[in-house]
Amino acid sequence: MKIKDTLNLGKTAFPMRAGLPNKESGWQKGWAEAKLYEARQELNEGKPSFMLHDGPPYANGNIHVGHALNKISKDIIVRYKSMSGFRAPYVPGWDTHGLPIEQQLSKAGVNRKEMDVLDYLEECRKYALKQVDMQREDFKSLGVLAEWENPYLTLSPEYEAAQIRVFGKMAEKGYIYKGQKPIYWSPSSESSLAEAEIEYQDVRSPSIFVAFKAKDVKGLLPEDAEFVIWTTTPWTLPANMGIFVHPDYEYSVVEVGARKFVVASEMLKQVSETLEWENPKLLQTLKGLEMDRMTAQHPFYDRESLVMNGDYVTLTSGTGLVHSAPGHGEDDYFYSRKYKLDVLSPVDNRGYY
């Protein structure tokens, strides 16, 4: 008799090694053949519903660990609710619109400028659907139970029609208006960009000082005074519509030779050294609040620039006077709305003036 035959050990059909990579596909196939997801929905038919809205992944490339964390977490929540007596369908979706798809087509040699618009959109559609099919299989391999054959796609006519209906209701209620505002834009793609698509590079850009000759100073400044601004984006000067000063800062009017300049008192020494002003003569001081709604002459166009108050103006650099181009900068845009300035953007979709 063998010693092992004298031992009273439990017996099981489970193997000593899990071998999950080889068995997972079999389990998933079994779940699909048994229609486990559908059976679960039928079991809870008529019970209180729980709907987890699936924020869609973008249809571009294989899934990564972020996708896995997202979908597995949602699967756990939906299964828990289903086991708790709720009718909890899980309808997955995909975001199929956007610049990344166009970029992938461009890398594949598709030139949208040489194609009919409808033909190009069809190529985008084919690429997006191919990515959806690929990602769907990836998600299935994670064991996530969902209505994989009935997802929502943002490119489907039904989805787009629903969006238009919602937009129409918003318009009827007066929530929609036509206007302009600065946004992230790709000149090469001639398309708007999401903030997440922006990539910044460290570059050296020219900075310049510009003097705006005064026009209407309300009798508070010399008629020949000039407002001095400093900007690191001189290419936005054609779109200048105004000048911001801080209402609480003190500003000095100084005489340099035959000219009279307005700068923030605290920045006067730094500006004088930078521009090599010799012995600037102080004529007067006043608060930024007093300069509100004065006007100046645009440096090279026949139009006025409005002097405005803005508490975002700082004294860390520059002159304490900020050139404002509402069509180019977010701060410029939002602060200028108070003064109802025009939003001028003399740049076309390709980035040309």
C-alpha positions in Angstrom: 0.0 0.0 0.0 1.2 3.4 -0.9 1.4 6.0 1.9 -0.6 8.6 -0.2 -3.5 6.1 -0.3 -3.7 6.3 3.5 -4.3 10.1 3.4 -7.8 11.4 3.4 -7.4 14.4 1.1 -10.1 16.4 -0.7 -10.4 15.9 -4.4 -11.3 18.6 -7.0 -11.5 19.0 -10.7 -9.6 22.3 -10.5 -6.1 22.0 -12.0 -3.0 22.8 -10.0 -2.3 25.7 -12.3 -4.9 28.3 -13.4 -3.7 28.6 -17.0 -5.9 31.7 -17.4 -4.5 32.8 -20.8 -5.7 29.5 -22.3 -9.1 29.4 -20.4 -10.3 32.9 -20.6 -11.3 32.7 -24.2 -13.3 29.5 -23.5 -15.2 31.2 -20.6 -16.0 34.2 -22.7 -17.2 32.0 -25.5 -19.4 30.2 -23.0 -20.9 33.4 -21.7 -21.6 34.5 -25.3 -23.3 31.2 -26.2 -25.3 31.2 -23.0 -26.3 34.8 -23.7 -25.4 35.7 -20.1 -25.9 39.4 -20.6 -29.3 39.0 -22.2 -30.4 36.6 -19.6 -29.5 39.0 -16.9 -31.5 41.7 -18.5 -34.6 39.5 -18.9 -34.3 38.4 -15.3 -34.5 42.0 -14.1 -37.2 43.1 -16.6 -39.7 45.5 -15.0 -37.5 46.2 -12.0 -36.1 49.7 -11.1 -33.6 50.7 -13.7 -30.0 51.8 -13.3 -28.3 53.4 -16.3 -24.6 54.1 -16.3 -23.9 56.4 -19.2 -20.7 55.3 -20.9 -18.4 58.2 -21.7 -17.0 56.9 -25.0 -13.4 56.2 -25.8 -12.0 57.7 -28.9 -11.9 55.3 -31.9 -8.3 55.4 -32.6 -5.7 52.7 -31.8 -5.6 49.7 -29.5 -6.9 50.0 -25.9 -4.4 50.7 -23.1 -4.5 50.4 -19.3 -6.5 53.5 -19.0 -9.3 52.0 -21.2 -9.1 48.8 -19.1 -9.4 50.6 -15.8 -12.4 52.6 -17.2 -14.3 49.7 -18.7 -13.6 47.2 -15.9 -14.7 49.7 -13.2 -18.0 50.3 -15.1 -18.5 46.6 -15.5 -18.1 46.0 -11.8 -20.6 48.8 -11.0 -23.2 47.5 -13.5 -22.9 43.9 -12.4 -23.3 44.9 -8.8 -26.4 46.9 -9.6 -27.8 44.0 -11.6 -27.2 41.5 -8.8 -28.8 44.0 -6.4 -32.1 43.8 -8.3 -31.9 46.6 -10.8 -32.4 46.4 -14.5 -28.9 47.7 -15.5 -28.2 47.6 -19.2 -24.7 48.6 -20.3 -24.6 50.3 -23.7 -21.1 51.1 -24.8 -20.2 53.9 -27.2 -17.4 55.4 -29.3 -16.4 58.9 -30.1 -15.8 58.8 -33.8 -15.3 62.4 -34.7 -12.2 64.5 -34.5 -8.7 65.5 -35.6 -6.8 62.3 -34.7 -8.7 60.3 -37.3 -7.9 62.9 -39.9 -4.2 62.8 -38.9 -4.1 59.0 -39.2 -5.5 59.3 -42.7 -2.9 61.9 -43.5 -0.1 59.6 -42.3 -1.6 56.9 -44.6 -1.2 59.2 -47.6 -4.7 60.5 -47.9 -4.7 64.2 -49.0 -8.0 65.8 -48.0 -7.3 68.9 -50.2 -7.3 66.7 -53.3 -10.5 65.0 -52.5 -14.2 65.7 -52.6 -15.5 66.5 -49.1 -18.0 63.6 -49.1 -15.3 61.2 -50.3 -13.0 62.3 -47.6 -15.7 62.0 -44.9 -16.4 58.4 -46.1 -12.7 57.6 -45.7 -12.8 58.9 -42.2 -15.9 56.9 -41.5 -14.3 53.7 -42.7 -11.3 54.2 -40.6 -13.3 55.0 -37.5 -15.5 51.9 -37.9 -12.4 49.7 -38.3 -11.1 51.1 -35.0 -14.4 50.5 -33.3 -14.3 46.8 -34.4 -10.8 46.4 -33.1 -11.4 48.0 -29.8 -14.7 46.1 -29.3 -12.8 42.8 -29.5 -10.2 44.2 -27.0 -13.0 45.1 -24.6 -14.6 41.8 -25.0 -11.3 40.1 -24.1 -11.5 41.9 -20.7 -14.6 40.0 -19.9 -16.8 43.1 -19.9 -20.5 42.3 -20.5 -22.3 44.9 -22.6 -24.5 45.4 -25.6 -21.4 45.1 -27.9 -23.5 44.6 -31.0 -25.7 47.6 -30.3 -23.3 50.4 -29.3 -23.9 54.1 -29.9 -21.6 55.8 -32.4 -21.3 59.5 -32.7 -21.1 59.2 -36.5 -24.5 57.4 -36.8 -27.2 59.4 -38.4 -29.5 58.7 -35.5 -27.0 60.0 -33.0 -26.3 63.1 -35.0 -30.0 63.8 -35.5 -30.6 63.5 -31.8 -27.8 66.1 -31.3 -29.5 68.5 -33.8 -32.8 68.1 -32.0 -31.3 69.0 -28.7 -29.5 71.9 -30.3 -32.8 73.1 -31.8 -34.5 73.0 -28.4 -31.6 75.1 -26.9 -32.0 77.6 -29.7 -35.8 77.8 -29.1 -35.1 78.6 -25.5 -32.7 81.4 -26.5 -29.5 79.7 -25.3 -27.8 79.9 -28.6 -26.2 83.1 -30.1 -23.8 83.7 -32.9 -20.5 85.3 -32.0 -16.7 85.0 -32.0 -14.2 84.0 -29.4 -10.6 82.9 -29.5 -10.1 79.2 -29.6 -7.3 76.7 -30.2 -6.8 76.3 -33.9 -4.7 74.2 -36.3 -3.8 76.2 -39.4 -2.4 73.0 -41.2 -5.7 71.1 -40.5 -7.9 74.1 -40.7 -9.7 72.8 -37.7 -10.3 73.7 -34.1 -8.4 71.8 -31.4 -9.2 70.4 -28.0 -7.0 71.6 -25.2 -5.7 68.1 -24.8 -4.4 68.2 -28.4 -2.2 71.2 -27.8 1.5 70.6 -27.6 3.7 73.4 -26.5 7.3 74.1 -27.5 9.8 76.5 -25.9 10.5 79.2 -28.4 12.2 82.6 -28.4 9.8 85.2 -29.6 10.4 89.0 -30.1 9.0 91.4 -27.5 8.5 95.1 -28.4 7.4 98.3 -26.8 4.7 100.3 -28.7 3.5 103.8 -28.0 -0.2 104.6 -28.7 -0.8 108.3 -29.1 -3.6 109.6 -26.9 -6.8 110.9 -28.5 -9.5 111.6 -25.9 -7.9 111.9 -22.4 -10.9 113.7 -20.7 -8.6 116.6 -19.8 -6.7 114.4 -17.3 -3.5 113.9 -19.4 -1.5 116.0 -21.7 -3.0 116.0 -25.2 0.2 114.7 -26.7 0.6 111.9 -24.1 1.4 108.3 -25.4 0.4 105.1 -23.7 3.3 102.6 -23.7 2.5 98.9 -23.9 4.9 95.9 -24.0 3.9 92.7 -25.8 5.5 89.4 -26.5 3.1 88.8 -29.4 3.6 91.6 -31.8 1.8 89.6 -34.5 -1.5 90.4 -32.6 -1.1 94.1 -32.9 -3.2 94.3 -36.2 -6.1 93.0 -34.1 -5.6 95.5 -31.2 -8.8 97.0 -30.0 -7.8 98.5 -26.7 -5.3 98.9 -23.8 -5.9 97.5 -20.3 -4.7 99.3 -17.1 -5.2 98.2 -13.5 -7.8 100.4 -11.8 -5.8 100.4 -8.5 -2.3 101.0 -9.8 -0.6 104.4 -10.0 0.6 105.5 -13.4 3.1 108.2 -14.2 3.3 110.6 -17.1 7.0 111.3 -17.8 8.6 113.6 -20.3 11.4 112.1 -22.4 12.9 114.6 -24.8 9.9 116.0 -26.7 7.6 113.1 -25.9 5.4 112.3 -23.0 4.8 108.6 -22.0 2.4 106.9 -19.7 3.7 103.9 -17.7 3.0 102.3 -14.4 4.9 104.1 -11.6 6.3 100.9 -10.2 7.7 99.9 -13.7 9.1 103.3 -14.5 12.7 102.5 -13.5 12.8 99.2 -15.3 11.2 100.6 -18.5 13.6 103.6 -18.4 16.6 101.4 -18.2 15.4 99.1 -20.9 14.5 101.9 -23.3 17.5 104.0 -22.3 15.5 107.0 -21.3 17.8 109.6 -19.9 16.5 111.6 -16.9 12.7 111.1 -17.5 10.9 114.1 -16.0 7.8 113.2 -13.9 4.9 115.4 -14.9 2.0 113.8 -13.0 0.6 110.6 -11.6 -2.9 109.2 -11.6 -4.8 106.0 -10.9 -5.7 103.5 -13.6 -9.3 104.0 -12.7 -9.1 107.6 -13.9 -8.0 106.5 -17.3 -10.9 104.2 -17.9 -12.6 104.8 -21.3 -9.9 107.2 -22.5 -9.0 106.5 -26.2 -5.8 106.2 -28.1 -4.8 106.0 -31.8 -4.0 102.6 -33.1 -0.3 102.7 -34.1 -0.8 101.9 -37.8 -4.5 101.8 -38.5 -7.1 104.5 -38.7 -9.1 103.5 -35.7 -9.2 104.1 -32.0 -8.1 101.8 -29.1 -10.1 102.0 -25.9 -8.3 102.3 -22.6 -10.0 99.9 -20.1 -9.7 98.7 -16.6 -8.7 95.1 -16.0 -7.6 93.6 -12.7 -5.6 90.9 -14.4 -2.9 93.4 -15.3 0.3 92.7 -13.3 3.6 94.5 -12.6 5.9 91.6 -12.9 7.1 92.7 -16.3 6.3 95.2 -19.1 4.8 98.7 -18.5 1.6 98.0 -16.5 -0.4 98.7 -19.7 -1.5 95.7 -21.6 -2.3 95.6 -25.3 -5.7 93.9 -25.9 -6.6 91.9 -29.0 -10.0 90.2 -28.1 -9.7 88.0 -31.2 -6.4 86.4 -30.1 -6.3 86.1 -26.3 -8.7 84.5 -23.8 -8.2 87.2 -21.1 -8.5 89.9 -23.7 -11.7 88.4 -24.9 -13.4 88.0 -21.6 -12.4 91.3 -20.1 -13.3 93.2 -23.3 -16.8 91.8 -23.3 -17.6 94.3 -20.5 -16.8 97.1 -22.9 -18.6 95.5 -25.9 -15.4 95.6 -28.0 -15.5 94.1 -31.5 -13.7 90.8 -31.8 -11.4 91.3 -34.7 -9.4 88.4 -36.1 -7.7 89.2 -39.3 -6.3 85.7 -39.7 -7.9 83.1 -42.0 -8.3 79.4 -41.4 -4.8 78.7 -42.8 -3.1 81.2 -40.4 -2.6 83.9 -43.0 -3.3 87.6 -42.5 
